[in-house]
Amino acid sequence: MSGKDLSILQPYCENDMKKLKKISKSIFLKFNEPLAKADYDDFYSLANLTLWQAYNTYDPDMGVCFEGFFHTCLQKKFKSELTKRHRHKRVLNQLATSLDAANEDEDKSSLMDLIPSDFDTFEEVLKTQEKEQYQNKVQQYISMLSNLQVNILNLLVDGYEPYEIRQILKLSERDYTNNMQIIRSYENIKILF
């Protein structure tokens, strides 16, 4: 672009960058990505930088108006940034270990079994509830569980180890873990408090 006409940037920079923010927001909505306020600020900064880069590389002889050229550049930049962020999350997730994962040394226990804790959900509920009220809440809690989950819970109460429960009920490790997550989920145990 010879002589670099700065008036091309003016519509994007007026009214506290209103047009730039509007274009950016329309692109966010197309990606269906939930973004926090801080993320919006990051992407608006990225949009501002992309506007300047698009201005410097735009050539009117390309046969495309600046707005179309800029919109395409901005979409590509946002998509690259989202991909980079998701890649970073995947790397972090690969390093994470579930507390319900089987211990590498023994198949008999999960990491959750090895973490010392004197917190007992049922004991805490007993402290805060009248005995009859507690029994009603436990019945409600149990009624929310499947038959398989109730069987797992009964075997746990009887002192069976996770590997023994899996053998008795003929469950894979994954099925056992999934059912334990449901049994321990806040959605289910909140009724006890």
Secondary structure, 3 states (H helix, E strand, C coil): CCCCCHHHCHHHHHHHHHHHHHHHHHHHHHHCCCCCHHHHHHHHHHHHHHHHHHHHHCCHHHCCCHHHHHHHHHHHHHHHHHHHHHHHHHHHHHHCCCCCCECCCCCCCEHHHHCCCCCCHHHHHHHHCCHHHHHHHHHHHHHCCCHHHHHHHHHHHCCCCHHHHHHHHCCCHHHHHHHHHHHHCHHHHHHHC
